[in-house]
Amino acid sequence: MMHAKSESDVTSLAESSPPRSPKRPVYYVQSPSRDSQDGDKSSTMQATPVYNSPMESPSHPSFGRHSRTSSASRFSGNLRSSSARKANRKQVNDKGWPECNVIQEEGSYDDLDQDRGLSRRCQIALAFLSFVMLFTVFCLIIWGAARPYKPDVIVKSLAMDDFYAGEGTDATGVPTKMVTVNCSLKINVHNPATMFGIHVTSSRISLMYSEITIATGELTKYYQPRKSHRTVTVVLHGEKVPLYGAGAGLALSSTGGAVPLTLDFMIASRGYVVGKLVRVTHRKYISCPLVVDSKKTKPIKFSQKSCTYI
């Protein structure tokens, strides 16, 4: 704020200075004191002399290049400071906290829920597969442990009840030798397994003469417990079987004589170790050569070496 001079000041100046051209009045600028505290509005008065011409000033701030540069720097400084303050104001939110750039994730939370669902399904699938693999390994171990327990099959004897060879004609009227056979075969089966029983059956049991089957029979399927022995009897029967050219060397029953025959069949056993999931199956092929004499009625006994077991 600017104030006029007091009368005492004007009088003292007039007396001390010689008369000259009238000078412009002296103005005083009041600035707030930097040392004021507690809201004190005390001020100091500073006198600013007024010069008659711009050249009388020690520095020409108003007309020189320096004044232009300083004014430009002042304006640029003011602009920069104002823009910086605006930028700082933009970076501060309503609560006075500085704002920061937040990285926004693309996608919605529904995708995350779907991923969680897939992961749960994958976990269930992995658990199921692990259980299946463990159970499979367990079954393989049991199967490997049960595999060596093969049933023992031994042909005991063959009792020839009826054996007749004679002349006759086939269904078409061709004359040839014909054979009628009725006999019974005894087989012993041993199950050495300690963990499971077996179901025993057989293929067609054939009694052959020179590659011609003259009698057949079949073992009825049965169940045999673990660690047990059983002797089964199979009936073989053939009625008027034509021999054609093979019967040229066959002796008739009326004259008697030895007739070479071959017994051929297969025994199959199946054990259910873990229900029907783990099964153990064994097959044994048996071939026994024998000689039949129509005059002898005693059963033909077989030793261990009489038959071939494969």
C-alpha positions in Angstrom: 0.0 0.0 0.0 1.3 3.5 -0.9 1.0 6.5 1.5 1.7 10.2 1.1 4.6 11.9 2.8 4.1 13.7 6.1 4.6 17.4 6.4 7.8 17.1 8.5 9.4 15.1 5.9 8.6 17.5 3.2 9.9 20.5 5.2 13.2 18.8 6.0 13.8 18.0 2.4 13.0 21.4 1.2 15.4 23.1 3.6 18.3 20.9 3.0 18.3 20.7 -0.8 18.9 23.7 -3.1 16.2 24.8 -5.4 16.0 22.7 -8.5 13.5 21.6 -10.9 10.4 20.3 -9.3 10.8 16.6 -8.5 8.2 14.0 -8.4 7.0 13.0 -5.0 8.6 10.1 -3.3 6.5 7.0 -2.8 6.9 4.5 -0.1 6.1 0.8 -0.5 4.9 -1.1 2.5 5.7 -4.8 2.5 4.8 -7.4 5.1 7.5 -8.1 7.5 9.1 -11.6 7.2 9.8 -11.6 10.9 6.2 -11.2 11.9 4.7 -14.1 13.8 1.3 -15.2 15.0 -0.6 -13.5 12.2 1.0 -10.1 13.0 0.3 -7.5 10.3 3.1 -5.2 11.2 4.8 -3.7 8.3 7.9 -1.7 7.5 8.1 1.3 5.3 10.7 1.5 2.6 11.3 4.6 0.6 11.7 4.2 -3.1 13.3 7.1 -4.8 11.9 8.4 -8.0 14.2 9.4 -10.8 13.6 12.1 -13.3 14.5 10.1 -16.3 15.1 6.4 -17.0 18.8 7.0 -17.6 19.2 8.2 -14.0 18.4 4.7 -12.7 21.4 2.6 -11.9 20.0 -0.2 -13.9 17.4 0.1 -16.6 15.1 -2.8 -15.8 12.2 -1.3 -17.8 14.0 -0.6 -21.2 17.1 -2.9 -21.6 17.5 -6.4 -22.9 18.1 -7.4 -19.4 14.7 -6.3 -18.4 13.1 -8.2 -21.2 15.1 -11.4 -20.4 14.3 -11.1 -16.7 10.6 -10.4 -17.4 10.5 -13.3 -19.8 12.2 -15.6 -17.2 9.8 -14.4 -14.6 6.8 -15.1 -16.8 8.1 -18.5 -17.9 8.9 -19.3 -14.3 5.4 -18.4 -13.3 4.0 -20.5 -16.1 6.1 -23.4 -15.3 5.3 -23.2 -11.6 1.6 -22.9 -12.3 1.7 -25.9 -14.7 3.6 -27.9 -12.1 1.1 -27.0 -9.4 -1.7 -28.1 -11.7 0.1 -31.4 -12.4 0.6 -32.0 -8.7 -3.0 -31.1 -8.1 -4.0 -33.7 -10.7 -1.9 -36.3 -9.0 -3.5 -35.8 -5.6 -7.0 -37.3 -5.1 -9.8 -35.9 -2.9 -8.4 -37.5 0.3 -5.0 -35.9 -0.2 -3.4 -39.2 -1.3 -1.1 -39.2 -4.4 -2.6 -41.0 -7.3 -0.8 -43.8 -9.1 -1.2 -45.6 -12.3 -3.2 -48.8 -11.8 -2.7 -51.6 -14.2 -6.1 -53.0 -15.1 -6.3 -56.7 -15.8 -8.1 -57.8 -18.9 -11.0 -60.2 -18.6 -13.7 -60.8 -16.1 -13.9 -62.8 -12.9 -16.2 -65.3 -14.6 -13.2 -66.6 -16.4 -11.5 -67.2 -13.1 -14.5 -69.1 -11.8 -14.4 -71.2 -14.9 -10.7 -71.9 -14.5 -11.4 -73.0 -10.9 -14.1 -75.3 -12.2 -11.7 -76.8 -14.7 -9.1 -77.3 -12.1 -11.5 -79.1 -9.8 -12.5 -81.4 -12.7 -8.9 -82.0 -13.5 -8.2 -82.9 -9.9 -11.1 -85.4 -9.8 -9.9 -86.9 -13.1 -6.4 -87.2 -11.8 -7.6 -88.8 -8.6 -9.7 -91.3 -10.6 -6.8 -92.1 -13.0 -4.5 -92.6 -10.0 -6.9 -94.9 -8.4 -7.3 -96.9 -11.7 -3.5 -97.1 -12.1 -3.0 -98.3 -8.5 -5.8 -100.8 -8.8 -4.4 -102.0 -12.1 -0.9 -102.4 -10.6 -2.5 -104.3 -7.7 -4.4 -106.6 -10.0 -1.2 -107.2 -12.1 0.7 -108.2 -8.9 -2.0 -110.6 -7.9 -2.2 -112.0 -11.4 1.5 -112.5 -11.5 1.4 -114.2 -8.1 -1.4 -116.5 -9.2 0.0 -117.3 -12.6 2.4 -120.1 -11.6 -0.4 -122.2 -10.0 -1.1 -124.5 -12.9 -3.5 -127.5 -12.4 -1.9 -130.9 -12.7 -3.8 -133.3 -15.1 -3.0 -137.0 -15.2 -4.7 -139.6 -17.3 -5.3 -142.6 -15.0 -7.0 -145.3 -17.1 -9.2 -146.3 -20.0 -11.7 -149.1 -19.5 -12.9 -150.6 -22.8 -16.5 -151.7 -22.3 -17.3 -152.6 -25.9 -15.1 -152.7 -29.0 -16.6 -154.3 -32.1 -15.2 -154.2 -35.7 -17.2 -155.7 -38.6 -18.3 -155.4 -42.1 -21.1 -153.0 -43.0 -22.4 -150.2 -45.3 -22.5 -146.5 -44.7 -25.5 -144.2 -45.2 -25.0 -144.1 -49.0 -24.7 -147.9 -49.3 -20.9 -148.2 -49.7 -19.6 -151.4 -48.2 -16.7 -150.8 -45.6 -15.5 -151.9 -42.2 -17.3 -150.3 -39.3 -16.4 -149.9 -35.6 -18.5 -149.6 -32.5 -16.8 -148.4 -29.3 -18.0 -147.8 -25.8 -15.4 -147.0 -23.1 -14.8 -144.8 -20.1 -11.8 -142.6 -19.3 -10.6 -141.5 -15.9 -8.7 -138.3 -15.4 -7.2 -136.9 -12.1 -7.1 -133.1 -11.7 -5.1 -131.4 -8.9 -5.6 -127.7 -8.1 -2.4 -126.5 -6.2 -3.6 -122.9 -5.8 -4.0 -121.6 -2.3 -5.9 -118.4 -3.1 -8.6 -119.5 -5.6 -10.6 -122.3 -7.0 -10.7 -123.3 -10.7 -13.4 -124.1 -13.2 -12.4 -127.1 -15.3 -13.6 -128.1 -18.7 -12.2 -129.8 -21.8 -12.3 -129.9 -25.5 -13.8 -132.9 -27.3 -12.0 -136.0 -26.2 -11.2 -138.1 -29.3 -10.2 -141.7 -29.6 -8.7 -142.1 -33.1 -7.7 -144.9 -35.3 -5.4 -143.9 -38.2 -6.5 -140.3 -38.0 -10.2 -141.3 -38.0 -12.1 -140.5 -34.8 -14.0 -143.6 -33.8 -15.2 -142.4 -30.3 -15.8 -139.0 -28.7 -16.7 -137.6 -25.3 -16.5 -134.3 -23.4 -15.8 -133.4 -19.8 -18.7 -131.7 -18.1 -17.7 -128.4 -16.7 -17.3 -128.3 -12.9 -15.8 -126.2 -10.1 -12.8 -127.5 -8.1 -11.8 -125.8 -4.8 -8.3 -124.7 -3.9 -5.7 -127.3 -2.9 -7.9 -130.2 -3.9 -7.7 -133.4 -5.9 -10.5 -134.8 -8.0 -10.9 -137.8 -10.4 -13.4 -137.3 -13.2 -14.8 -140.0 -15.6 -15.6 -139.2 -19.2 -17.6 -141.6 -21.3 -16.4 -142.1 -24.9 -18.8 -143.6 -27.4 -18.9 -144.3 -31.2 -21.6 -146.2 -33.1 -20.9 -147.9 -36.4 -18.2 -145.5 -37.5 -17.1 -146.3 -41.2 -13.4 -146.7 -41.7 -13.3 -146.9 -45.5 -9.7 -147.5 -46.7 -8.2 -147.2 -43.2 -9.9 -150.3 -42.1 -8.0 -152.6 -44.4 -5.5 -153.5 -41.6 -8.0 -153.7 -38.8 -8.6 -157.1 -37.3 -12.1 -158.2 -36.9 -13.4 -158.8 -33.4 -14.3 -162.4 -34.2 -10.6 -163.2 -34.9 -9.2 -160.9 -32.2 -6.0 -158.9 -32.4 -4.4 -155.7 -31.2 -5.6 -152.4 -32.5 -3.4 -149.3 -32.1 -5.4 -146.2 -31.0 -4.6 -142.6 -29.9 -6.3 -140.6 -27.2 -6.2 -136.9 -27.9 -7.8 -134.0 -25.9 -7.3 -130.7 -24.1 -8.1 -129.7 -20.5 -8.8 -126.0 -19.7 -8.9 -124.4 -16.3 -9.9 -120.9 -15.3 -9.5 -119.3 -11.9 -11.2 -116.1 -10.7 -8.7 -114.5 -8.4 -10.4 -111.1 -7.9 -13.9 -111.7 -9.2 -14.0 -111.6 -13.0 -11.4 -108.7 -13.1 -8.4 -110.9 -12.5 -8.6 -114.3 -14.1 -6.0 -117.0 -14.5 -6.5 -119.4 -17.4 -4.4 -122.5 -18.2 -4.6 -125.1 -21.0 -2.9 -128.4 -21.2 -2.9 -130.6 -24.4 -2.7 -134.4 -23.8 -1.9 -137.2 -26.2 -1.8 -140.9 -25.1 -1.1 -143.8 -27.5 -2.6 -147.2 -26.5 -3.3 -150.6 -27.9 -6.8 -152.2 -27.6 -7.3 -156.0 -27.6 -10.9 -157.2 -28.0 -10.2 -160.3 -26.0 -8.9 -158.4 -22.9 -11.4 -156.7 -20.6 -9.1 -155.2 -18.0 -8.7 -151.4 -17.9 -5.7 -149.9 -19.6 -3.6 -148.0 -17.1 -1.4 -145.0 -18.0 1.8 -144.0 -16.3 3.2 -140.5 -16.2 5.5 -141.2 -19.1 2.8 -142.9 -21.2 1.2 -139.6 -22.2 2.5 -136.4 -23.6 1.5 -133.2 -21.7 2.0 -129.9 -23.4 
